[in-house]
Amino acid sequence: MGWFLNLVKPRIQSNSESNIPSNLWTQCPSCSEMIFGKEWETALCVCPKCNYHSRIGAKVRLDLLADSYKMIDLPVLKDDPINFKDSQFYKDRIRDARAKTGMNDAILAAEVVMDGHKAVVFIMDFGFIGGSMGAAVGAAFLKCVEYAVAKNIPLIAITASGGARMQEGMISLMQMPKTVYAREILRQREIPYLVVLTDPTTGGVMASFASLGDITLAEPNALIGFTGPRVIEETMQIKLEPGFQKSEFHLKHGFIDAIVQRSELKETLVNILDLLTINKKHKNN
């Protein structure tokens, strides 16, 4: 049996492993259910057993929403404004994030057409340094506002962020008032501003432009808040109720307008744009 164990068995194992696709099955991060890869893709990365909405990239979201789109050129800023280093040089961290996501920073922006409606979409990607907001994100949001005003079309922000980007220090915090100011431009010009909160939306992003939508939607069970529940419990020495800061909690307390399944998001946004268009025509008449 020695020849079999030493020669034949390793070859069988090697051939078997090489013929099995790595994406054949996906395990739900929430309930650990094993889901066939094609079924996972068909379900838009939503678990058919527990309805967990897995995080997806900004480019995937864009393809799910848009019938067609034109990318918006975003400002190019200095990568490392304060020469920051923690466990890794910030420049290296940015380089790795770009290689991983194929994006220049944590956002992409495009002019889209959805069922005949034009809009600007600003989509954040948690895969790029936790979707953190630095100078590039703030500048991109302002550019999207200016673009929406110039075209007189709504702006839709889809958020996924851990908050401000600590590697840019005070510069990252300055993006909060910048984005709030930019949002005010939309209000003054009566340009609709819609927000879709996805898991997670926290920190400085939630404390600025993510909380200022004319209409605010959220995906199911998304973590939404300035500081996470664990930090609040440890700081205040209290026990929070189950589901604190999840989408359902915020809907119950009136902070968001609706929770929308990922498969229904495009239809919901189109219906809202339909209503806004009707209201605008009525107002002009």
C-alpha positions in Angstrom: 0.0 0.0 0.0 3.0 2.3 0.4 3.2 3.0 -3.4 -0.5 3.9 -3.5 -0.3 6.3 -0.5 3.0 7.9 -1.7 2.3 8.1 -5.4 -1.2 7.5 -6.6 -3.3 9.2 -3.8 -1.5 12.6 -4.0 -2.1 12.6 -7.8 -5.8 11.9 -7.4 -6.1 14.6 -4.8 -4.2 17.1 -7.0 -6.4 16.4 -10.0 -9.6 16.6 -8.0 -8.7 19.9 -6.4 -7.6 21.5 -9.7 -10.9 20.6 -11.4 -13.2 22.2 -8.7 -14.0 25.9 -9.3 -13.2 28.0 -6.3 -16.5 29.9 -6.5 -18.7 26.7 -6.8 -20.2 27.4 -3.3 -20.6 30.4 -1.1 -21.1 30.4 2.6 -23.5 33.0 4.0 -21.5 35.2 6.4 -24.6 35.4 8.7 -26.2 32.0 9.0 -23.3 29.9 7.4 -25.7 28.3 4.9 -23.8 26.9 1.9 -25.3 28.3 -1.3 -24.5 27.2 -4.8 -22.5 29.9 -6.6 -24.9 30.6 -9.4 -27.8 30.8 -7.0 -25.8 33.3 -4.9 -25.2 35.5 -8.0 -28.9 35.2 -9.2 -30.0 36.3 -5.7 -27.7 39.4 -6.0 -25.5 38.2 -3.1 -28.5 37.9 -0.7 -28.9 34.7 1.3 -32.1 32.9 0.3 -32.4 31.4 3.8 -31.9 34.3 6.2 -32.1 37.3 3.8 -28.6 38.5 4.8 -27.5 41.2 2.3 -23.9 40.6 1.7 -21.6 43.6 0.9 -21.0 44.1 -2.8 -18.7 46.4 -4.7 -19.6 49.8 -6.2 -19.3 48.6 -9.8 -21.6 45.7 -9.1 -24.2 48.1 -7.7 -23.9 50.4 -10.7 -24.6 47.5 -13.0 -27.6 46.5 -11.0 -29.2 50.0 -11.1 -28.3 51.5 -14.5 -29.8 50.7 -17.9 -26.9 52.7 -19.2 -24.3 55.0 -17.7 -21.5 57.5 -18.4 -18.7 57.7 -15.8 -18.0 61.1 -14.3 -14.4 62.2 -14.1 -13.5 62.9 -10.5 -10.8 65.2 -9.1 -7.4 63.6 -8.7 -5.8 64.6 -5.4 -2.5 63.9 -3.6 -2.5 60.4 -2.3 -0.8 61.0 1.1 -1.2 64.6 2.2 0.3 64.2 5.7 2.8 61.3 5.0 1.0 59.0 7.3 2.2 55.6 8.6 0.6 53.2 11.0 1.1 49.5 10.6 1.7 50.3 6.9 2.6 53.3 4.9 -0.6 55.0 3.7 0.7 55.1 0.1 1.1 51.4 0.2 -2.3 50.9 1.7 -3.8 53.0 -1.2 -1.8 51.0 -3.8 -3.1 47.7 -2.4 -6.7 48.9 -2.3 -6.5 50.1 -5.9 -5.1 46.7 -7.0 -7.9 44.9 -5.0 -10.9 47.0 -6.2 -9.8 48.4 -9.5 -10.9 51.8 -8.2 -8.9 55.0 -7.7 -10.6 55.6 -4.3 -13.6 54.5 -2.2 -16.2 56.0 -4.6 -17.3 55.9 -8.2 -19.7 58.4 -9.8 -21.7 58.2 -13.0 -24.6 59.7 -14.9 -27.1 56.9 -15.2 -30.4 56.2 -17.1 -32.9 54.2 -15.1 -36.1 53.4 -16.9 -35.9 56.7 -18.8 -34.9 58.8 -15.8 -31.5 60.4 -15.7 -29.7 60.8 -12.4 -26.2 61.1 -10.9 -25.2 58.2 -8.7 -22.4 58.4 -6.1 -21.6 54.9 -4.9 -19.2 54.0 -2.1 -17.2 50.8 -1.9 -16.4 49.3 1.5 -13.7 47.2 -0.1 -11.6 50.3 -0.5 -10.1 50.9 3.0 -13.5 50.4 4.6 -15.2 52.9 2.4 -13.5 55.6 4.5 -14.0 59.3 3.6 -10.9 61.2 2.8 -10.3 64.3 0.7 -11.0 62.3 -2.5 -14.4 61.2 -1.4 -15.3 64.8 -0.3 -14.1 66.2 -3.6 -16.0 63.6 -5.5 -19.3 64.3 -3.7 -18.9 68.0 -4.4 -18.2 67.2 -8.1 -21.4 65.1 -8.2 -23.4 67.9 -6.7 -22.1 70.4 -9.3 -22.8 67.9 -12.1 -26.4 67.3 -10.9 -27.0 71.0 -10.7 -25.5 71.6 -14.2 -27.7 68.9 -15.6 -30.7 69.6 -13.4 -31.1 65.9 -12.5 -31.4 64.2 -9.1 -28.4 62.9 -7.1 -28.5 59.4 -5.5 -25.9 58.5 -2.9 -25.4 54.9 -2.0 -23.3 54.7 1.1 -21.0 52.0 2.6 -18.4 53.4 5.0 -16.6 53.0 8.3 -16.3 56.8 8.6 -13.6 59.3 8.2 -10.2 58.1 6.9 -7.8 58.4 9.9 -4.7 58.3 7.6 -5.6 61.8 6.5 -6.0 63.3 9.9 -7.8 66.6 10.1 -8.2 66.7 6.4 -10.6 63.8 6.5 -12.7 65.6 9.2 -12.9 68.7 7.0 -14.9 66.6 4.5 -17.9 66.5 6.8 -18.7 70.3 6.5 -17.7 70.2 2.9 -20.3 67.6 2.0 -22.9 69.2 4.2 -22.3 72.5 2.3 -22.5 70.7 -1.0 -25.8 69.0 0.0 -27.2 72.5 0.8 -26.5 73.6 -2.7 -28.9 70.9 -3.9 -31.5 72.1 -1.5 -31.2 75.7 -2.6 -31.5 74.6 -6.3 -34.4 72.2 -5.5 -32.5 69.3 -6.9 -33.8 66.0 -5.3 -31.2 64.1 -3.2 -31.9 60.4 -2.4 -29.8 58.3 0.0 -29.5 54.5 0.1 -27.8 53.3 3.3 -26.1 49.9 3.1 -24.1 47.9 5.6 -22.3 49.5 7.2 -22.8 53.3 7.1 -21.1 54.8 10.2 -18.9 57.5 11.5 -18.3 60.8 9.7 -20.2 59.7 6.6 -23.3 59.0 8.6 -22.8 62.3 10.5 -22.7 64.3 7.3 -24.2 63.7 3.8 -25.6 60.2 4.5 -28.1 61.5 7.0 -29.4 64.5 4.9 -31.4 62.8 2.1 -34.8 64.2 1.0 -35.7 60.5 1.0 -33.6 57.9 2.8 -33.8 54.2 2.1 -31.8 51.3 3.6 -31.0 47.7 2.8 -32.3 45.2 5.4 -30.3 44.7 8.6 -27.7 47.3 7.7 -25.6 48.8 10.5 -26.3 52.5 10.6 -24.9 55.0 13.2 -22.1 57.3 14.2 -20.5 54.8 16.7 -21.0 51.1 16.8 -23.0 49.4 19.5 -20.0 47.7 21.1 -18.3 51.0 21.7 -21.4 52.6 23.1 -22.0 49.7 25.5 -18.4 49.8 26.7 -18.3 53.6 27.1 -21.6 54.1 28.7 -21.7 50.7 30.6 -25.2 49.9 29.4 -26.8 47.0 27.6 -28.4 48.1 24.3 -31.6 46.4 23.0 -31.2 43.7 20.3 -30.9 45.2 16.8 -29.8 48.6 18.0 -28.6 50.7 15.0 -29.9 48.3 12.5 -32.1 49.4 9.6 -35.2 48.0 11.3 -34.5 50.0 14.5 -34.1 53.2 12.5 -37.3 52.6 10.5 -39.2 52.0 13.8 -37.9 55.3 15.2 -38.5 57.4 12.0 -34.9 57.9 11.0 -35.3 56.3 7.5 -38.2 56.2 5.2 -38.2 52.6 4.0 -36.2 49.3 4.0 -35.8 48.0 0.5 -34.7 44.6 -0.7 -31.7 44.7 -3.0 -33.7 43.1 -5.8 -36.4 45.8 -5.5 -34.1 48.9 -5.2 -34.0 49.9 -8.8 -37.8 49.7 -9.1 -38.2 51.7 -5.9 -35.9 54.4 -7.0 -37.6 54.6 -10.4 -41.0 54.9 -8.7 -39.6 57.8 -6.5 -38.2 59.5 -9.6 -41.6 59.1 -11.3 -43.3 60.8 -8.4 -40.7 63.6 -8.3 -41.1 64.2 -12.1 -44.9 64.4 -11.8 -44.6 66.8 -8.8 -42.1 69.0 -10.7 -44.4 69.2 -13.8 -47.3 70.1 -11.6 -45.3 72.8 -9.8 -44.2 74.3 -13.1 -47.7 74.5 -14.4 
